């Protein structure tokens, strides 16, 4: 059958995500491990340079997703199914473009860990994350802030004359647009995935990408990659070089043979084909391969300990089954960020499909024989040159303009295109996508003023990049603008100036009110003694006198006396 694309609904027991947390996330994320000079001296030069390169100061401008619970009810999720006579691919565009299922029709095998529930947990950089399938991780070390967010999705022409599904969005932590093209040729056992990340700015940007693949796990599941060494990273946050397949007498290529969770980042030799596979006792399973730019490969294991088992139940429910993760990234490890020069792009092609190999070789005692067997079977199923040719064929279509719209993402990309005048063929961010959260910033961009929210309204998210900070600094200095300016200054690591912005205007009054509510009238009185002005005080407002009466028996100081009627009237 020819490849088809259709929209459908996937019904899963799901816990609602809840609303965004309205408070700006000002806390600095946990820093990556710091290696001493002797350890760094022994690293490959590019790895040493990229470790710790431009870590996040904050999670701004994103907001936290922490309003979910654990009460799951049957829920219809928008899904897109891409299908030929060999594979059926189920995609969730409203949840980060996650591939939920990769079903091989001739064998009836599900190649991925297909989570039977949608249960958020605090694993993403901004909170809510769920397990299973194939996740597209972009932004910074950790699970992407887009994991539970909608992406734009549409149909585009495929190189073979068929149809691809394009997913795209504006990643806000690094201020970069990206796209993921899902291309399933007719009669193919392999799904091709074309990825492009562009830097439309005038300065370099740190880039992080890892394709995260959850695979079913049994005691006999073995993960194989063409490497004899790996970088081990555990929950002690130490990065150490270990042998593959064994370290300290333990064969760690079998995820369930280890007790505790850990990462293994495989050191693939220069020139070696990029691939990783997870195969069961019979030698059957999933293989992922790519063009050479996507150099990193990783195994994450939960281990067989009680903690790891409990986490899997927490994420997938008691009937979800065990899983491990195999991953592919731009760098050797997930502690690195790769510089992308101004006006440049990273692009590559990945391929996902079934693999069958001789189980005696796969599970034998000789690692070279095991990896050689898998490499040979992969070459038969999908030659390395075929992947390179597919990439060359796809690349001109990366600029193809989308046709039928399948899903709509956020309006932040449209706002950035409006501000910067960026030309991004293939990934349109139309003005029509601007929503309620973006409208105040369009007003600032076009008229130089930031409209005030409704009296009882909650300030929306704050763009924090230098151009937006510059606009806030030149806008009228009312309390609402000062609030957003302080957030942008905090993100820029100008913490002292951020505090000064927040201390002007109504924020000191709010602090005094909060202290009174907590019963700390002495501290509230100190706020008055230090002095403040409320720039947007309304005519006839009695709040200053009322609050003073709660903190002091003394007469209201003249600086705060705006009373228009006698006390008590």
TALINPE-V531415 format. One line per field, one symbol per residue. phi: phi as a letter, one per 30 degrees, with the letter a starting at -180 (. if undefined). psi: psi as a letter, one per 20 degrees, with the letter a starting at -180 (. if undefined). burial: 1 if it has 24 or more other ideal C-beta (glycine too) atoms within 12 Angstrom, else 0. Layout:
phi = ???
psi = ???
burial = ???
This chain:
phi = .ddbbbcabccbdbcedidddddddddddeddeccdeddddddedddddcdidhdddbcdcdcdcbcdbbccbebdcdbbccbbdcbbccccddbiieddbbccddcicddcdcddbcbdbdcdecjdbbcjiccccbkaekdedcdccdcdbadbdcdcjdbccccaacdddcibdbbbccbcdeicdbdcbcbbcccdccbdbdcbbbdccdbdbbecdbcbadbcbbcdbcddiccbdbdbccbhibdddceddcdcdacbcdcddeidddaabbbcdciclcbbbaddedddbbcccdicdddddddddddcidcdidbbbcbbbdcdbdccbcdcdeicbcbabcbbadbbbddddecddcdddddddddddddddaeeddddddddddedddcdddcedcabcdcddddddddcidcbejbdbdedddcddceedddddcbibcdddeecdceddcdbdedddddddcdeddedddedddddddddicddddddddddidddddddddddddicddddddddddjabcdcddeidcddddddddcacdddeedcccdcbdeid
psi = qqpqpqqapppqoqpqhrrqpippnippqpqrqpqrhgghhjqqghghhipjomrphrjqjrqqnkjrbjopqpppppqppppajgqoppqnhimjkpohqnpoghijpoiroopirnoqrmhrhjdpqqrqbpqooqeroapqijhkqqqqqrqqqqhjibprpppqrophhilpqrqopoonqpjqippqoppppqnjrjqqqpppppooopqqprhjpppqqmqiqropoajikpoqprrpiqpkjpnjiohiiqhqqrqoopnpqpiqqorqqoqahjjqbqqprrrhhnhqqqppqhrjrhggghhhhhhirhjhrqqrpqrprhrgrjjqppppqpjrqpqrpqppaqpprohhggjrioghgghhgggghghghnqhhhghhhghhhghihippqdpphqpbrjhghghhggikqomphmqnqhiipahhhghhhggghijqoqqrqhjqpqaqopjqghhhghhhirpmrhgghghghghhghjjmhghghhghiqbihhghgggghghijmhghghhgghhprqohkpqpipjhghghghiiqirqpqhhjnkpjrqpi.
burial = 00101010010111101001000111001001101000000011001001111111111111111101000000001111111101111111111111111111100011111111111111111111111111111111111111111111111111100111111111111111111111111001111111111111100011111111111111011111111011111100001111011000011111111101111111110000111111110011111111111111111111110001101111111001111111111111111111010000111111111111100011100010011011111100110101110110111011110100111111111111111101010111100011001101110110000111000000111111101110111010011111111111111100000100111111111011100100000001001100010101100000111011001000000001000000000
